[in-house]
């Protein structure tokens, strides 16, 4: 006899009830969810699940308040509300329990009025008649508690409304001293208009994709605003946060809006390494219906195969693909990944960035040649950027050309540490196909394979292409004729407009250097030349650079970088600098002197020999060549050159002061970034929103905007922010002193002056205003004079003329009278003088103790405090001018430099190095300790390199060096300290390099000079050493390689 069939999900529901009775809320919630997914129709399922979420939220809030760790409960509260609302909708008024649960949730969130409404609704339902006496007693006592809290809340509101003016004033003063409270700041945010709130979220989620999720938990109004905007939820960042499935579902539901899956707003999907890949199928099934709308996919993981399996062949609109394998033992298979994500007819892909991926077929090596893309002519039709790092491939040489032959509009190619294992012969021996692959739009080519790996003929790959529009070229040329590479057929049309050239490990034809000089002769537009570890670069090689030939060699060269060159000598480079830099510039010793020289040249500008928009004169026109002034070198970088002492005065101060680092002009098309400037930046600037205008203008400039007004408005924004910060610091004695904004304003104004100074007077006026604010009246008067004498000043309006004339007269008055400038005022004429405001403000009385302390007491406080807080001198120097003068005059307080995750590390390093010198202009630094923590952004190579360039003159005095790195060895900084740390006593290096096998990324002990014996303490954590080889005599008399460990 057969019984009745069990109801769907009954087993899960019974197990969930057992867990619920045992107060195991987390497991019970999962069991109830499994029962609902299995088809359970029990009305208690949603109600019990909501109660479980509520109890979890209360537990998280309690733990967070006690320990400050864990979640804040907002996610569980939202899940509880969602489950209760579904239970209420499912019951359709037949059950009173969902309304009671909603009242309990609202009471926990201190929303007593709404809780009372829901509780009264529950007690008024017809189904409440069936409630037990215990349930009725429970709801009655709960109603009394809600009424009591509501009465207390109303009483507190009444007391606040009936308070006197003195009470309000005292509360305002106390709040100004203590700072804004959390509930007050939240109320301020909740009062923002929707457009401003959405703009804040739009800007903030660029660096913090989880910002909309957190802000939606502040209050109901903000949540309603954000939930109603699907565009806010377009970016999904999956990491190690709890409740991942619920979070993903929330994002996908909110980005859909009211239009359904066919119009999903999900555009970006980022999967971090912190994501636990235990059950990727659960997330994959949720994301699969939305994969066809994703435009940007970024995956950083050890093995993301499980998740990407669900996205295969469905990402028809994918434009940006980034996949990095973080495991050092396992590479990913190309055959079942990556381009398999794209349907055969998809042609939207624009950028590919792949790292640590193994490309192989089913039978490779030795199998058939594989095609990297199933339908390359369609799938790669719009590919613009290709980056391949630490990748392997098995197959024929022609497989590497499939991408290039199909990507007709490719603009940038970066190939680094690429390993090729041939399985066939033919084109791999010849190194090039029969016909050249013509890439009309290619701008940048950088190919840097492993120099120890000779199985990949990257020079042959480069010779196989023709790039007439190439502007940036970076090649590694081991044991080859570098001049012959530059004279390749495919590069011949690109040489006249090549802007940047980097050559690594090349033999530059030693004795005379004439062949390489002849190869450089067509490069009339070259601005940046970098020679890295090149052979045969002696005096004869650099002689053509200094000779006064017709036509001149590299007439537009403004930047030269030489690294790891054992042959170059200081005398040779000194003669090169003297031939390329005028004598007046070489005599400059300070920033003021540099600005003075520039101001004297304003009346008679001396531009570069050939502007970027001009064509050089022909070699037959000798009269024109004779009239051309000598090229002016603006930047020189020398690193790890044994023949040049780092302490040598070879790099004249002019070359240090004119530019911190040089980068060639952007290759973005004309007008790029113009829309961002017209639509966003100008609007914020005209409204006086200086912070938002600063961000918008920086984005526009980085996007390629070349509008003169963009640079001038950005400098003005920095100027306004400097005045605001200086005013607040003077009024309250706290906060930043504005010096950072002042330096940024000067740098931006100088960029505008260098780029547009010949046609516009506004950059000179901004510089004059900046110098007059800092009471540098001599420089200010010079720039005011050049502003008034500029030809374009004739087009200035009457108001502009009146303003500039008035300010110029004020500066002249201060120079004649010698009186100090009046206090800084911000705003209109209705504002009071700063000193009067500062005396009457609570902050003035608060800072009085700091202003009356004697210097020896202040120095003792700082000396003791900086033991545990090395950044204390830097922060205290921003309290007031008196304390800053005391601290700046003590070089011993600035001997320890700690670089972490703070902002502006280059400016911070400069500040410490300048202040630890004291009054000694000879350059004897007081820097004794250098600590670089793991929070420092080691992957930002430009920042690390800029910091490292400042250290060589001071490296000989450092006694303690502590380096921490998350993933990489600290090469960007240590390479600048090459063999110069003669006083080093303690060395500590920590990394997270977990590879069990030896790696070439090893610690370089060449930091110590060969005659240095000061090292007393050495600490290494998770550092591997490089395995090398040296020849030894074998048993049969032949030489063999013996592996050794270098340390």
HUTA-V716196 format. One line per field, one symbol per residue. phi: phi as a letter, one per 30 degrees, with the letter a starting at -180 (. if undefined). A space follows every 50 residues. Layout:
BEGIN
phi: ???
END
This chain:
BEGIN
phi: .cddddddidddddddddddddicddddddddddddddjdcddddddddd ddddddddddddddddcicidciddddddddddddddddddhidbcdedd ddddddddcicddddddddddddcddddddddeddddddddddddddddd dddddddddddcddddddddddddddddidddddddddddcddedddddd ddddddcbdddeddddcdadddddddddceddcdccccbcddhddddddd ddddddicciddbdcdcbbbcdddddddbddddddddedcddcdcbbbbb adaddeddedcdhbcdcdcbbbbbcddccbcddddcbhdddcddcdbcdc bbbbbhbccaddcddicddccdbdbddcdcdcdcbbbbbhcbbckddddd cddddcddcdcbbbbbhccbcdbbckddddiaddcddccdcdcbbbbbdd ddccdcddddddddcbbdcdbbbbbcbdhbddddddcdddcddcddcdcb bbbbhcccheecidedddddedddcdcbbbcchcchcddddddddcddcb dddhdcdbbbbbbhcdcdcddddddddddcbdddddddbadddddddddd dddbdbddebddcccddddddddddddddddcdcabbbbhcddbdedddd ddeeddddbdacbdddcddeididdddddcdddddddidddddddddddd dddjdcdedddddddddddddddddddddddcibjdcidddddddddddd dddddbddcbcdeddddddddddcicddddddddddddddeddddddddd dddddddddddddddddidddeedbcjdddddeddddddddddddddddd dcddeddddddddddddcbdddeddddcdadddddddddceddcdccccb cddhdddddedddddddicdddjddcdcbbbcdddddddddddddddddd dedcddcdcbbbbbbdbcdddecdddcehbcdcdcbbbbbbcdcddddbd dcdcdddcddccbcdcbbbbbhbccdccbbdbdddcjcdbccdbccb
END
